Amino acid sequence: MKSCKLRIASILSLLWGGWWTFFGLASGISEGIGILGTLMHALVPGFIFLATALAARKWSFAGGILLVLEGVLALWFFGYLSDRLLTALGLQMVLLLGLPGVISGLIFMSESRKRRPTYIHK
């Protein structure tokens, strides 16, 4: 039986991947880069994040590590780990672009440590 925290982490990470997919599609359409460009805009970050979110449901610890790394890399890639972090826009971007992946990844990792079976050696 999955814990409530794992369900919350699953929902958060899937919503985060869905947000990135929507964000990629919307920005690709608004930039007018064609069908292939728009699909690549959505597929590269969005589907990678969705795939990691689904993998974290099966392999909590490894998926959690990947979600944390992807969240930090997304912020680094867009330059929000610099001096813009402490601005109003910077904080909004952190909340939307990276923090959900980091939080859900940390939850997956912490819950996987709790679920490991303990073996008694004689």
N, C-alpha and C positions, 0 to 999 in steps of 0.2 A: 504494500500500500504506500503510495507516495504521500509525503507530508504536505501540509498546507504551504510551507515555504517553497517547496519544489514546484508546486502548481503556480504560485505567484511568480517565481523565477521563469518558468516556462512561458507564462502569459506575457510577462514583461519583455522577454527576449524575442518572442514571436512578434509582438507589437512593434518592437524596435526594428526588426528586419523588415516588417511590412511598411513601416514609416520610411525606411531607406529606399525600398522598392518604389513606393509612391513618389518620394522626393526625386528619384532618378527619372522616373517616367515624366513627371510634371516639368522638371527642368529641361529634359530632352525635347519635349514638345514645345516649350516656350522658346527654346533656343533655335528651333527649326532645323535640327541636324539630321532629319530624315528618320525613316523607320529603323534602319540598322543602328544608327548612332543613338537613337532613343532607347532601343533595346539594350545596347551595351551600357548606356548610362544607368539603366535600372538593374541589369543583370550583374554587373561587376560588384558593386557594394551590396546591393539589396539581397540578391540570391545567395551570396556568400554568407551574409549574416543570418539569413533564414536557414540555410543548411547547417550552420554552426549551432543555431538555436535548437534545431531538431536533433542534431547529434548530441547536444548536451542533455537532452532528455534520456538518452540511452547511456551515455558515458559522462556522468555528471562532472567528475573532476577534470578530465581532459577537455571537455566542452566548456567548462567554466574558465579554464586557463585561456582558451582561444577567445572566448567572449571578452574577457578583460583585455587581452592584447588587441583585439579588434577595436574595442571602444577607445583605448588610448591611441592607437594608430590613426583612427578616424579623426580624433581631435588634433593630433600632431600634423596629419596631412593637410588639414584645413587651417592650420596655424593658430588654433585656439589654446595652445599650451604656452603661449608667449605672453607678452604684455597686454594683449587684448582680453585676457581671461578675466580681468577685474572690471571690465566695463559691463554695462547692462546687456548689450548685444552679445558679448562674450559669454556671460552667464546663461543667457537663453540658449545659445548654441551648444554649450556644454550639456545643458539639461536635455536637449533634443538629440544631439548627435553622438555623444559618447557615454554619458552617465548611465543610461539604461543598460547598456551592454556590460559596463563595469559592475554595476550593482547586481544584475542577474548572474553574472559570472562568479562573483564572490559568494552569492547564495548557493549556487550549484556546488562550488568547491567546499563550502562549509558543511553543507548537508551530506555530501558524499563521504566526508570524513566520519560523520555520525553513523552512517549506514553500514560501514565496513564490519564484517563479522569478526568476532574475536575468537581466536583459536587458543586452546589451552594445550600446551605441550607437556607431556609427562616425561 
